[in-house]
């Protein structure tokens, strides 16, 4: 087969690992490679990664993908990555801190300070509450490692860090794209600018915050040393890229109001698409981030490690059975089934860090299959609460459909539960390249190969099977029961 006339590369530095995919400019996936991440837990609450290992994983997967392809056909590349964590870099653009992961909870005291001093203002300006994200993490480094903090010239995210290294950029070239700003704690998201008042309130030097760019910005070219490491040609354009969730939304074709997305991955993410910025100051449940498509916004929320609960369950309670095997064991749902709370590491949206998970309503008649059903259902029920909050903020909002991507999309049982709870069709994506596809689309826009991002995303995204909603009265009752249980457990966690 002859090589396609033009190639675009998208890499995604995810929690589980790095995935790189090479696409033809018509959206066909030409090659793909994956390398598992190396997550460290050096102390209680600490979750870190080595930024140099993340960089090496992008290089290795690109090089593997390019085997048998002509690097000269690559028109551009972009990198997506984990969104809520940070890396501190020195003057030379090299990391002087580990990657402080979004799963790291050591910044809980700083999170509470931000919430107490300016919680509402942060939501109104950034679109998202202070959580285990940039603002509290920056303050954690300032408080606990002041010597390191003084050396930091900028705080960036994994995707941005790797893009900088590819281009040989020093600290003056540090950047963050607009899709991350709702996690920042210090930005005016509507204006795509740092907010002077918030920075002053918390004593954060704005010089340590990177320049803000649109996600399709060309930030440089691949240097000869990096080209040798990854198999690219020197001078290949590097586009800023965006956060992995924003990239996943783009890859699903969520480029019109009313199209929702379920990222059934490590974090279970529910997102809507709207044409206006929504600040959830009242319930502090939804964050509102900029879409990769100019003029659109994604109100969304996620369960910290929601997808990890399935692996935890199969390993601890199901003897390592596969999720497919567990799905086959599921009984027909009933009113007396137990209810599961999925927040084993605290609730992110809203920020209830002291909340913990568990089953309620157990009887001796319940077995493994009932417990597993409740674990699946809990994600859908949490999504139902997110939907209800969005409707309270925007009475005109209507869910057209929810498109599911990520490893969990293959579970027909899970999709059926989600359709029933949300009362709308669940659409599987027949091509599931995820965030790497979103990054490649942005690369195409940045280098001028794909002039209309929304049209290109709709063309590349390919919808598969559709699950229609059923048993809605049953799930409405289950949602009420779940909401009440959450409130009671939250009160209990405060004792």
C-alpha positions in Angstrom: 0.0 0.0 0.0 1.5 3.4 -0.9 2.1 5.9 1.9 -0.7 8.4 2.4 0.1 11.9 1.0 -0.1 13.6 4.4 0.2 12.4 8.0 -0.8 14.0 11.3 0.4 12.7 14.7 -1.5 12.9 18.0 0.0 11.7 21.3 -1.9 11.4 24.6 0.0 11.3 27.9 -2.7 9.5 29.9 -2.8 8.2 33.4 -2.4 4.6 32.4 0.1 5.3 29.7 1.0 7.2 26.5 -0.9 6.5 23.3 0.4 7.8 19.9 -1.6 7.5 16.7 -0.6 8.5 13.1 -3.5 9.6 11.0 -4.0 10.3 7.3 -5.5 13.7 6.7 -8.8 12.0 5.9 -9.0 10.6 9.4 -7.8 7.0 8.8 -5.6 5.7 11.5 -2.4 4.5 9.9 -0.4 3.3 13.0 -0.8 3.3 16.7 1.4 2.5 19.7 1.1 2.5 23.5 3.5 2.5 26.4 2.4 2.0 30.0 3.0 4.8 32.5 5.2 4.4 35.6 3.2 5.9 38.5 5.0 6.4 41.9 3.4 6.5 45.4 6.4 7.8 47.5 4.2 8.6 50.5 0.6 8.6 51.7 -1.5 10.7 49.3 1.4 11.2 46.9 1.0 10.3 43.3 3.8 11.2 41.0 5.4 10.5 37.6 8.8 11.4 36.2 8.4 14.0 33.4 11.5 12.5 31.6 9.8 9.1 31.5 6.7 10.8 30.1 8.8 12.4 27.4 10.6 9.2 26.6 7.2 7.4 26.2 6.1 9.9 23.6 9.4 9.6 21.7 9.2 5.8 21.9 5.6 5.5 20.7 6.1 8.0 17.8 9.2 6.1 16.7 7.3 2.8 16.8 4.4 4.3 14.8 6.8 5.7 12.1 8.4 2.4 11.4 7.7 1.8 7.7 6.4 5.3 7.1 8.1 8.3 5.6 8.7 10.9 8.3 8.7 13.5 5.5 5.0 12.9 5.1 4.3 14.2 8.7 2.7 17.6 8.4 2.5 18.3 12.1 2.0 16.8 15.6 0.3 17.8 18.8 0.2 16.3 22.3 -2.7 16.0 24.7 -2.2 15.1 28.3 -3.4 14.8 31.9 -5.0 18.1 32.8 -5.1 18.8 36.6 -1.5 18.1 37.6 1.5 20.3 37.3 5.3 20.2 36.5 7.6 22.9 37.8 10.4 23.8 35.2 13.6 25.7 35.7 15.1 28.4 33.5 16.3 25.9 30.8 12.8 24.5 30.4 13.7 21.2 32.2 11.6 19.7 35.0 12.8 20.4 38.5 9.8 18.8 40.2 8.1 15.5 39.5 4.8 15.5 37.8 2.4 16.2 40.6 -0.6 14.1 39.4 -4.2 15.0 39.5 -4.6 11.9 41.7 -2.2 13.4 44.3 -4.2 14.6 47.3 -1.4 16.2 49.4 -2.7 19.7 48.5 -5.9 19.2 50.4 -5.0 21.9 53.0 -4.2 24.4 50.2 -7.4 23.5 48.4 -9.4 24.4 51.6 -7.5 27.7 51.8 -8.5 28.6 48.3 -12.1 27.6 48.9 -12.3 29.5 52.1 -10.7 32.8 50.9 -12.1 33.0 47.4 -14.1 29.9 46.5 -16.9 31.6 44.7 -14.7 34.1 42.9 -12.5 31.2 41.6 -15.6 29.5 40.2 -17.0 32.7 38.6 -13.7 33.5 36.9 -12.1 30.2 36.1 -15.2 28.1 35.6 -14.1 25.4 38.0 -13.7 25.1 41.8 -10.5 24.7 43.6 -9.8 21.0 43.8 -6.9 18.7 43.3 -5.7 20.9 40.5 -3.2 23.6 39.6 -3.9 26.3 42.1 -3.7 24.2 45.3 -0.8 22.3 43.9 1.2 25.5 43.2 0.5 26.7 46.8 1.5 23.2 48.1 5.0 23.6 46.5 5.3 27.1 47.8 4.4 26.1 51.3 6.2 22.7 51.6 9.2 23.2 49.3 10.0 26.9 49.2 13.5 26.4 47.9 12.2 24.5 44.9 9.4 26.9 44.4 11.8 29.8 44.2 13.7 28.0 41.4 10.6 27.3 39.4 10.2 29.6 36.4 6.9 28.2 35.3 4.3 25.5 36.0 3.2 23.5 33.1 1.3 20.3 32.3 2.7 17.0 30.8 1.5 17.7 27.2 3.0 21.2 27.3 6.2 20.0 28.9 6.8 17.4 26.2 6.0 19.8 23.4 8.5 22.3 24.8 11.2 19.7 25.0 10.5 18.6 21.4 11.0 22.2 20.3 13.9 23.0 22.7 12.1 25.8 24.4 13.4 27.4 27.6 11.2 28.7 30.4 10.3 31.8 28.4 8.5 29.6 25.9 6.4 27.8 28.5 2.7 27.7 27.6 -0.7 26.5 28.7 -3.6 26.2 26.2 -7.0 27.5 26.9 -8.7 24.1 27.5 -6.8 23.8 30.9 -7.8 27.2 32.4 -10.8 26.0 34.5 -8.3 23.9 36.5 -5.9 26.8 37.0 -7.3 28.5 40.1 -5.9 31.9 38.9 -7.3 32.6 35.4 -10.1 34.7 33.9 -11.4 32.0 31.6 -13.7 34.2 29.6 -10.8 36.5 28.7 -8.2 33.6 28.4 -5.9 35.6 30.7 -4.4 35.4 34.2 -6.4 37.2 36.8 -4.3 39.8 38.7 -6.6 39.9 41.7 -6.6 36.1 42.3 -2.8 35.9 41.9 -2.4 38.8 44.4 -4.9 37.3 46.9 -2.8 34.1 47.1 0.7 35.6 46.6 1.3 33.8 43.4 3.9 35.4 41.1 2.4 35.7 37.7 5.8 35.3 36.2 5.7 31.7 37.3 2.5 31.1 35.2 3.0 30.2 31.5 1.7 32.2 28.5 -1.9 31.2 27.5 -2.4 30.1 23.8 -5.2 28.6 21.7 -4.8 24.8 21.3 -4.1 25.0 17.6 -1.1 27.4 18.0 2.2 26.3 16.4 4.7 26.6 19.3 7.8 25.5 17.5 9.6 22.9 15.4 11.1 19.5 16.3 14.8 20.0 17.0 17.5 17.7 15.5 18.3 16.0 18.8 14.6 15.2 19.5 14.1 14.2 15.8 16.8 11.5 16.3 15.0 10.3 19.5 11.6 9.9 17.9 12.2 9.3 14.2 10.7 12.6 13.0 12.3 15.0 10.6 13.9 18.1 12.1 11.7 21.1 11.6 8.4 19.2 11.8 5.8 21.7 13.3 4.6 21.1 16.8 1.1 22.4 17.7 0.2 23.2 21.3 -2.5 20.5 21.6 -4.9 20.4 24.6 -6.0 18.6 27.7 -6.8 14.9 27.3 -10.5 15.2 28.2 -11.0 18.2 25.8 -9.2 16.1 23.1 -11.5 13.2 23.8 -14.5 15.4 23.4 -13.2 16.6 20.1 -12.5 13.1 18.9 -16.1 12.1 19.7 -17.4 14.9 17.5 -18.8 16.9 20.4 -18.7 20.1 18.4 -22.4 21.1 18.5 -24.5 22.1 21.6 -26.4 19.2 23.1 -23.9 16.5 22.2 -22.6 15.0 25.5 -19.6 12.8 26.1 -18.9 10.0 28.6 -15.2 9.2 28.9 -15.3 5.8 30.4 -11.6 5.7 31.4 -9.5 6.0 34.5 -11.6 9.0 35.5 -15.3 8.7 34.6 -16.0 12.0 32.9 -19.4 13.4 31.9 -19.4 16.4 29.7 -21.9 18.5 27.8 -21.4 20.9 24.9 -22.9 24.4 25.1 -22.4 27.7 23.4 -21.9 29.7 26.6 -19.8 29.8 29.7 -21.5 28.4 32.8 -20.2 29.0 36.3 -21.7 26.6 38.8 -21.2 28.7 41.9 -24.2 27.3 43.8 -23.5 23.5 43.8 -19.8 23.6 42.8 -20.3 20.4 40.9 -19.6 21.3 37.3 -16.5 22.8 35.9 -16.8 24.7 32.6 -13.8 24.5 30.3 -13.2 25.9 26.9 -13.7 23.5 24.0 -11.0 23.0 21.5 -13.5 24.4 19.0 -13.6 28.2 19.4 -16.8 29.6 20.8 -17.9 26.4 22.5 -17.7 25.3 26.1 -17.8 22.0 28.0 -19.5 21.9 31.4 -18.3 18.7 32.9 -17.5 16.8 36.1 -15.7 13.5 36.8 -15.3 10.7 39.3 -11.8 10.6 40.6 -10.7 7.1 39.6 -14.2 6.0 38.6 -12.9 3.6 36.0 -10.2 2.3 38.4 -13.1 0.9 40.6 -13.8 -1.8 38.0 -10.2 -3.1 38.1 -10.2 -2.8 41.9 -13.4 -4.9 42.0 -12.3 -7.6 39.6 -9.0 -8.0 41.4 -10.3 -7.9 45.0 -13.7 -9.5 44.7 -13.9 -11.4 41.5 -10.7 -13.4 41.3 -9.4 -11.5 38.4 -12.4 -12.3 36.1 -12.6 -10.1 33.1 -15.1 -7.4 32.9 -16.8 -9.3 30.0 -17.2 -12.3 32.2 -18.6 -10.2 35.0 -21.1 -8.5 32.6 -22.4 -12.0 31.7 -23.2 -12.7 35.4 -25.3 -9.6 35.9 -28.9 -10.3 37.0 -31.9 -8.3 36.0 -31.9 -5.1 38.2 -34.3 -4.9 41.1 -35.4 -2.3 43.6 -33.7 -4.2 46.4 -30.2 -4.1 44.9 -27.5 -2.4 47.0 -26.3 1.1 46.1 -22.6 1.8 45.7 -20.8 5.1 46.3 -17.8 5.3 43.8 -15.7 7.9 45.6 -13.1 5.7 47.1 -10.6 8.6 47.1 -12.9 11.4 47.9 -15.4 13.2 45.7 -14.1 15.8 43.2 -17.3 17.4 42.0 -18.3 19.0 44.3 -15.1 18.9 46.4 -15.8 16.5 49.3 -12.3 15.2 50.0 -13.4 13.4 53.2 -16.1 11.3 51.5 -15.3 7.6 51.0 -17.0 4.8 49.1 -19.0 1.8 50.0 -22.1 -0.3 49.4 -25.4 0.4 51.2 -28.5 -1.7 51.5 -26.7 -5.1 51.6 -28.5 -8.3 52.6 -27.3 -11.9 52.8 -29.1 -12.5 49.5 -26.7 -10.3 47.7 -23.6 -11.8 46.0 -20.8 -10.7 43.8 -23.0 -10.0 40.7 -25.2 -7.6 42.8 -22.1 -5.8 44.1 -20.7 -5.5 40.6 -24.0 -4.1 39.2 -24.0 -1.4 41.9 -20.4 -0.4 40.9 -21.4 0.0 37.3 -24.7 1.8 38.2 -22.9 4.2 40.5 -21.2 6.0 37.6 -24.4 6.4 35.8 -26.2 7.7 38.9 -23.4 10.2 39.5 -23.8 11.3 35.9 -27.5 11.8 36.5 -26.7 14.3 39.3 -24.4 16.2 36.9 -27.1 16.4 34.3 -29.6 17.7 36.8 -27.2 20.4 38.0 -26.6 21.5 34.3 -30.4 21.7 33.7 -30.8 23.9 36.8 -28.1 26.3 35.4 -29.4 26.3 31.8 -33.2 25.6 31.6 -32.9 25.5 27.8 -30.3 22.8 27.7 -31.4 19.5 26.1 -29.3 16.3 25.9 -29.4 15.1 22.3 -27.2 12.0 23.0 -24.2 11.0 25.0 -21.2 9.6 23.1 -19.1 7.1 25.0 -15.4 6.6 24.6 -12.7 4.9 26.6 -12.2 1.3 27.6 -15.6 1.1 29.3 -17.5 1.8 26.1 -17.4 -1.9 25.2 -19.7 -2.9 28.1 -23.2 -3.2 26.7 -24.6 -3.6 30.2 -23.0 -0.3 31.4 -24.2 1.5 28.4 -27.7 0.3 29.0 -27.6 1.5 32.6 -26.3 4.9 31.5 -29.0 5.3 28.9 -31.7 4.4 31.4 -30.4 6.9 34.1 -29.8 9.8 31.7 -32.9 9.2 29.5 -31.1 9.6 26.2 -29.4 7.4 23.6 -25.8 6.2 24.4 -23.8 6.2 21.2 -20.6 4.1 21.0 -17.9 5.4 18.8 -17.0 2.7 16.2 -13.5 4.2 16.0 -12.1 4.8 19.4 -8.7 6.5 19.1 -9.7 8.9 21.8 -7.5 11.9 22.9 -4.8 11.1 20.4 -7.3 11.7 17.6 -8.3 15.0 19.1 -4.6 16.0 19.3 -4.1 15.1 15.6 -7.1 17.1 14.6 -5.6 20.2 16.3 -2.3 19.5 14.6 -4.1 19.5 11.3 -5.8 22.8 12.1 -2.6 24.4 13.3 -0.6 23.6 10.2 -3.5 24.5 7.9 -4.3 21.0 6.6 -7.7 20.9 8.3 -9.1 24.5 8.0 -12.5 23.8 9.7 -12.0 21.9 13.0 -15.6 21.2 13.7 -16.3 19.8 10.2 -13.1 17.7 10.4 -14.0 16.3 13.8 -17.5 15.3 12.6 -15.9 13.7 9.5 -13.3 11.8 11.5 -15.6 10.7 14.3 -17.5 7.5 13.4 -20.5 6.6 15.5 -21.3 2.9 16.1 -24.1 1.1 17.9 -26.8 3.0 19.8 -28.4 2.0 23.1 -31.8 3.5 23.7 -33.0 4.3 27.2 -35.3 2.0 29.1 -36.6 1.4 32.7 -36.5 5.2 33.3 -39.0 5.2 36.2 -36.8 2.6 38.0 -33.7 4.6 37.5 -35.4 7.8 38.6 -36.1 6.1 42.0 -32.5 4.8 42.2 -31.2 8.3 41.5 -33.2 9.7 44.4 -31.9 6.9 46.7 -28.3 7.5 45.6 -28.5 11.3 46.1 -29.8 10.8 49.6 -27.1 8.3 50.5 -24.4 10.7 49.2 -25.7 13.5 51.4 -25.8 11.3 54.5 -22.3 10.0 53.9 -21.0 13.5 53.4 -22.5 14.5 56.7 -21.0 11.4 58.4 -17.5 12.2 56.9 -17.6 15.6 58.6 -18.0 14.1 62.1 
